[in-house]
C-alpha cells in the first residue's frame, strides 16, 4: 500500500506540561516543555478509523529524528500543513523521548513525547491556556488493511478540536516524502485515500464504467439512472393510483385475450392438418389420372397400373413428361403396337430401350420382332 501522512491529536488536558531547563550552544538557559506527540503503541481511534490499529517503535522514531537532524515545528491546528495563513511557529523540537528514557521527567508511561523550546507565541498560548490538546503528524506505511505502522514524526500542532474520547485524534494523507508532503484534511472529517479510492472503484463498477472514467461520464451515468428511476416511480404510482375495478378489468381482459389467442392457435393448427390432407388427396388424384391417361394412350399396359402409380405418386410431373415422350406399346385393341409403315429397320435409341425394359417390361428382341412382322 502507498505511504500515508497521518496526523495524531493527543490530549494533554489543561494541566501544565512537564518542563526542564537546559543550556543551549550560546550558554543561555532555555526552558523545554514536554508535549505528547503519539499515544502509547498500539492504539485504535474511536472515530471512522476504529477498525485500524496504529503502532510504532518509539526507539525507531527517535533514531529517525536524530539521524535526520531536522527540528519538528509546533504550530496551531496544522497551519503549516496548509490549513490556514498563520503558519508561524509556536515552538521547535529539541529532542524526542519517552518516560522509559527519562524516569525523573514526570512523563506518563507509554506515549511518545517531544521536548519543545517555545516561541513567544507558544509561551502565550500555553500560559494563557489557549489550547488544551496536541495533534501530531506522523508518517508511516500499511502492514495490511487494518494495521498501520508509523516510521517518522513530521510536526506537532496545538488544537482545541480533538476527535476522540481518548487523548488522540488524527487524519490521513498520501505521502511519506518530506519534499512532496500533501496537507491532510481536518482530522475530524478525513478519510484515508485508500478507502476513498476503493469506494470510487466500486461506484464506477456499479455504473458499468471503466476505472479511468472522467467526471462527465460518471455524471451522465448517474443522470441516466435517475431518469430510469423516475420513469419506474411514475409507472408504479400510476398503477397504485388505479382503482380495484380497473385492475380487475385489466386482469379479466388479459384472461380473455389469452383464451382467444389459444383458440385461434388451435384453429390454425387444425386448418394446417386439413390443408395437408387436401394436398395429399389432390396429388393422389392427379397421379391416378396420369396413369389412367397413359393406359388409355396405350403407353403402358393395364397390368402395369399399380407399378406406374408408385412412379406417378412420387413425381406426377416427371411421369407425365415420360409418358408424353414414350411411344405407344399397344394398338387400340391392346395388341402389340407395330412401328410405322415403311419402317422395316427398327433402330432403338438408348432412351427407348430403357423405357421398354424398365417401364413397359418388354425386351428389345420382342419389340423388334413384333415391329418387323
C-alpha positions in Angstrom: 0.0 0.0 0.0 1.2 3.6 -0.5 2.7 5.5 2.3 0.4 7.8 4.3 0.6 11.1 6.1 -1.3 10.7 9.3 -2.0 13.4 11.9 -2.5 12.3 15.5 -4.0 14.6 18.2 -3.1 13.7 21.8 -4.9 15.4 24.6 -2.8 16.9 27.3 -5.7 18.3 29.2 -5.3 21.7 30.9 -2.6 20.6 33.4 0.9 22.1 32.9 3.2 20.1 30.7 6.4 18.8 32.3 9.4 21.1 31.8 13.1 21.1 32.3 15.9 23.6 31.8 19.0 23.2 29.6 21.8 25.3 28.4 22.0 26.0 24.7 25.1 26.3 22.5 25.3 30.0 23.3 25.3 29.4 27.0 21.8 30.6 27.5 19.4 28.8 29.9 16.4 27.5 28.0 13.1 26.0 29.3 11.8 23.0 27.4 8.3 21.7 27.5 7.4 18.0 27.2 4.5 17.8 24.8 2.9 14.4 23.9 3.0 13.5 20.2 1.6 10.0 20.0 -0.4 7.8 22.4 1.0 4.6 23.7 1.5 2.0 21.0 -0.5 0.2 19.8 -3.8 2.1 19.8 -7.1 2.4 18.0 -9.1 5.5 17.4 -12.8 5.8 18.2 -13.8 7.7 15.0 -14.3 6.4 11.5 -11.0 4.5 11.6 -11.8 2.5 14.6 -11.1 -0.7 12.7 -7.4 0.2 12.1 -4.7 -0.5 14.7 -1.8 2.0 14.7 1.5 1.2 16.2 5.1 2.4 16.3 8.5 1.6 17.7 9.5 4.6 19.9 13.2 3.9 19.7 13.0 3.7 15.9 11.1 7.0 15.6 13.6 8.7 17.9 16.5 7.2 15.9 15.0 8.5 12.7 14.6 12.0 14.2 18.2 12.1 15.4 19.5 10.8 12.1 17.7 13.4 10.0 18.7 16.3 12.3 15.6 18.2 11.4 13.7 20.0 14.1 9.9 19.5 14.4 7.7 22.6 14.2 5.0 23.2 16.8 2.1 25.1 15.1 -1.6 25.7 15.7 -4.3 23.5 14.1 -1.8 22.2 11.5 -1.5 25.6 9.8 1.9 24.6 8.4 0.2 21.7 6.7 -1.9 24.1 4.6 -5.0 24.7 6.7 -4.6 28.5 7.1 -2.4 31.5 6.8 -0.9 31.8 10.2 1.9 29.3 10.0 4.1 31.0 12.5 5.9 28.5 14.8 4.8 28.2 18.4 7.9 26.2 19.2 10.7 23.9 17.9 11.6 20.4 19.0 14.9 19.8 20.7 14.5 16.0 21.2 12.1 13.1 21.3 11.7 11.0 24.4 9.6 8.6 26.4 9.1 8.0 30.2 11.3 4.9 29.9 14.2 7.1 28.8 13.7 9.8 31.4 12.2 8.4 34.6 12.5 11.6 36.6 10.9 13.9 34.0 7.3 13.4 35.1 6.2 11.8 31.9 3.4 9.2 31.6 4.4 5.7 30.6 3.7 4.8 27.0 3.3 8.0 24.9 6.0 9.4 22.7 6.9 13.0 23.8 8.9 15.8 22.3 10.9 18.4 24.2 10.0 21.8 22.7 11.6 25.2 23.0 8.6 27.6 22.8 8.5 30.9 20.9 6.8 33.9 22.4 3.6 32.8 20.7 3.9 29.3 22.1 4.5 30.6 25.6 1.5 32.8 25.4 -0.7 30.0 24.1 0.2 27.6 26.9 0.4 30.1 29.8 -3.0 31.5 29.0 -4.4 28.1 28.2 -5.5 29.0 24.7 -5.1 25.3 23.7 -5.6 22.1 25.7 -4.5 19.4 23.2 -1.8 18.5 20.8 -2.1 16.8 17.4 1.0 15.1 16.0 1.7 14.5 12.3 3.3 11.1 11.7 4.3 9.3 8.5 4.2 5.5 8.0 3.1 2.6 6.0 0.3 0.0 5.8 1.2 -3.5 7.0 -2.2 -4.7 5.8 -5.7 -3.3 5.5 -6.2 -3.0 9.3 -2.7 -2.3 10.6 -0.6 0.9 10.1 2.9 1.5 11.5 4.5 4.9 12.0 8.1 5.5 10.8 8.6 9.2 11.1 7.3 12.3 13.0 6.8 15.4 10.9 5.2 18.1 13.1 3.0 18.8 16.1 0.1 21.2 16.5 -1.8 22.8 19.4 -5.5 22.3 19.0 -8.9 22.5 20.7 -10.6 20.1 18.4 -9.6 16.5 19.4 -11.8 13.9 17.7 -11.8 11.2 20.2 -12.5 10.5 23.9 -9.0 9.1 24.2 -6.3 11.7 24.1 -5.7 11.2 20.4 -7.4 12.3 17.1 -5.9 12.1 13.6 -6.2 12.4 9.8 -4.5 10.8 6.8 -2.9 11.8 3.5 -0.8 10.3 0.8 2.9 10.9 1.1 6.0 9.8 3.1 8.3 12.1 1.2 9.1 15.4 3.0 9.9 17.0 -0.3 6.3 16.4 -1.5 4.1 16.2 1.5 0.4 16.8 1.0 -1.7 18.5 3.6 -4.4 16.3 5.1 -8.0 17.4 5.7 -9.1 18.2 9.3 -8.8 15.1 11.3 -12.5 15.1 12.3 -13.5 14.5 8.7 -10.6 13.0 6.8 -10.9 9.6 5.1 -7.8 7.7 4.0 -7.0 7.9 0.3 -7.1 4.1 0.0 -10.7 3.9 1.4 -11.8 6.7 -1.0 -10.2 5.0 -4.0 -11.8 1.7 -3.1 -15.2 3.3 -2.8 -14.8 5.2 -6.1 -13.8 1.9 -7.8 -17.0 0.2 -6.5 -19.1 3.1 -7.7 -17.6 3.0 -11.2 -18.1 -0.7 -11.4 -21.8 -0.5 -10.4 -22.2 2.2 -13.0 -20.6 0.0 -15.7 -17.8 2.5 -16.3 -14.1 2.0 -16.8 -11.7 2.6 -13.9 -10.4 5.7 -15.7 -13.8 7.2 -16.4 -13.9 11.0 -16.1 -16.3 13.2 -14.1 -18.6 13.8 -17.2 -19.0 10.1 -17.8 -19.9 9.5 -14.1 -22.4 12.3 -14.1 -24.0 11.1 -17.4 -24.4 7.6 -15.9 -25.9 8.9 -12.7 -28.3 11.1 -14.8 -29.4 8.1 -16.8 -30.0 6.1 -13.6 -32.0 8.9 -12.1 -34.2 9.2 -15.3 -34.8 5.5 -15.3 -35.8 5.5 -11.6 -38.1 8.5 -12.2 -39.9 6.6 -15.0 -40.2 3.5 -12.8 -41.6 5.6 -10.0 -44.1 7.2 -12.2 -45.3 3.8 -13.6 -45.6 2.4 -10.1 -47.5 5.5 -8.9 -49.9 5.2 -11.8 -50.6 1.5 -11.1 -51.0 2.2 -7.4 -53.5 5.0 -8.2 -55.6 2.7 -10.4 -58.8 1.5 -8.6 -59.6 -2.1 -7.8 -62.1 -2.2 -10.6 -59.5 -1.0 -13.1 -57.0 -3.6 -12.0 -59.7 -6.4 -12.1 -60.9 -5.3 -15.5 -57.4 -5.4 -16.8 -56.8 -8.8 -15.4 -60.1 -10.1 -16.9 -59.3 -8.6 -20.3 -55.9 -10.2 -20.2 -57.5 -13.6 -19.4 -60.0 -13.2 -22.3 -57.2 -12.2 -24.7 -55.2 -15.3 -23.6 -58.1 -17.6 -24.2 -58.9 -16.1 -27.6 -55.3 -16.5 -28.6 -55.2 -20.1 -27.6 -58.4 -20.8 -29.6 -57.0 -19.1 -32.7 -53.8 -21.1 -32.4 -55.8 -24.4 -32.2 -57.9 -23.4 -35.2 -54.8 -22.6 -37.3 -53.3 -26.0 -36.4 -56.5 -27.8 -37.5 -56.5 -25.8 -40.8 -52.9 -26.9 -41.4 -53.8 -30.5 -41.0 -56.8 -30.2 -43.3 -54.7 -28.4 -45.9 -52.1 -31.2 -45.8 -54.8 -33.8 -46.3 -56.3 -31.9 -49.2 -52.9 -31.5 -50.9 -52.3 -35.3 -50.4 -55.7 -36.2 -51.9 -55.2 -33.9 -54.8 -51.8 -35.3 -55.6 -53.1 -38.8 -55.4 -56.0 -37.9 -57.8 -53.5 -36.4 -60.2 -51.3 -39.5 -60.2 -54.2 -41.8 -60.8 -55.5 -39.6 -63.6 -52.0 -39.5 -65.2 -51.6 -43.3 -65.1 -55.1 -43.9 -66.5 -54.4 -41.5 -69.3 -51.2 -43.3 -70.1 -53.1 -46.6 -70.2 -55.7 -45.1 -72.5 -53.0 -43.8 -74.8 -51.5 -47.3 -75.0 -48.2 -46.1 -73.4 -48.4 -48.7 -70.7 -50.4 -51.9 -70.2 -53.2 -52.2 -67.7 -51.1 -54.8 -65.8 -48.5 -52.1 -65.1 -51.0 -49.7 -63.5 -50.1 -50.3 -59.8 -46.3 -50.1 -60.5 -46.9 -46.9 -62.5 -49.0 -45.4 -59.7 -46.0 -45.5 -57.4 -43.9 -43.7 -60.0 -46.7 -41.1 -60.6 -47.4 -40.5 -56.9 -43.7 -39.9 -56.3 -43.4 -37.3 -59.1 -46.5 -36.8 -61.3 -44.8 -34.2 -63.4 -41.9 -36.4 -64.3 -44.3 -39.3 -65.0 -46.4 -37.2 -67.3 -43.4 -36.0 -69.2 -42.1 -39.5 -69.7 -45.5 -40.7 -71.0 -45.7 -37.9 -73.5 -42.3 -38.8 -74.9 -42.8 -42.6 -74.9 -44.2 -44.4 -77.9 -47.4 -46.5 -77.8 -46.7 -50.1 -77.0 -50.1 -51.4 -77.7 -52.6 -50.9 -80.5 -56.1 -49.8 -79.8 -57.2 -53.5 -79.4 -54.4 -53.9 -76.8 -52.2 -56.0 -79.0 -48.5 -55.2 -79.6 -48.1 -51.9 -81.5 -46.0 -52.2 -84.7 -43.8 -49.4 -86.0 -45.0 -47.0 -88.7 -45.4 -48.3 -92.2 -42.3 -48.5 -94.3 -40.0 -48.7 -91.3 -38.5 -52.2 -91.6 -35.3 -51.5 -89.8 -36.0 -50.7 -86.3 -33.3 -48.7 -84.6 -34.0 -48.2 -80.9 -32.4 -45.3 -79.0 -31.0 -45.9 -75.6 -33.8 -44.0 -74.1 -36.4 -46.2 -75.8 -34.6 -49.3 -74.8 -34.6 -48.2 -71.1 -38.3 -47.3 -71.3 -39.2 -50.7 -72.9 -37.3 -52.8 -70.3 -37.9 -50.8 -67.1 -41.4 -49.2 -67.7 -43.2 -51.4 -70.2 -41.5 -54.7 -69.3 -40.9 -55.7 -73.0 -37.5 -56.8 -74.2 -35.9 -55.3 -77.2 -36.0 -58.5 -79.1 -39.7 -59.0 -78.6 -40.4 -55.4 -79.6 -38.2 -55.6 -82.8 -39.7 -59.0 -83.7 -43.2 -57.6 -83.4 -42.3 -54.5 -85.3 -40.9 -56.5 -88.2 -43.9 -58.7 -88.8 
